[in-house]
């Protein structure tokens, strides 16, 4: 059974081999496991020169992390 997938525009903060740390509102940071998401590099940057990403996240994970 396939989970619903949603795309979220986020700002990159930090990365480890297993996860990426992002923010969607500038105040709250969330870790997303790379094994559960897809990352699209947009080539855009925010006012702090941090990279803007689009992440495709399963609905259950987005809810768990407070993105949805």
N, C-alpha and C positions, 0 to 999 in steps of 0.2 A: 504494500500500500504506500503510495507516494504522498509525502507531506506537501502542503501548500507552501510555495516559496514566494517571498516578497522582497522587493529591492528597496534599500535604504541608502540615502546619501548621508555620508558620515565624514568626519575629519580624522585622519590618521594621527596617532600620538606615538605609539611604540609597537614593536614587533618582537616576538620570540620565535623559535622554531615551531612552536605548537599553536600560537595564538597571536591575535592582533588586538591592540588596545585602541579604541576609537571613542569619539564623542559625537552625539547627534544634536546636542543643543548647546555645547560649549561649557556646560556646568557639570554634567554627569558623564563619567567615563565607564565604558564596559569592555570586558575582555570577550572576544569571540573566538572559538576554536576554529583553526584553519580547516580542520577535517570536516566541518559541518557547513562551511560557507564557500562562496565564490567571490573573489575580489576583482573589481574592474578599476583600473587606474584611469582617471578622467583626464589627467594632464592639467587640472585646475588646482588652485591653491587658495586658502582663506587669507584673511587680513594678517595673520601671524606667519604666513608662508608655510603652513602645514598643508600637506596634500589632501585633496578632496577625493574620496573613493565612493564607489557604489558597491555595496555588498548585497549579495543574494543570500537570504537567511530563511531557513525553515520557520514557518509560523510559530511552532511551539517554542523554538529558541528565542525568537524575537519577543514573544510574550514573557518568557522567563527572564530575559535581560532588560525588559522595560522599553524595548524599541517600538513595540506595537501597542 
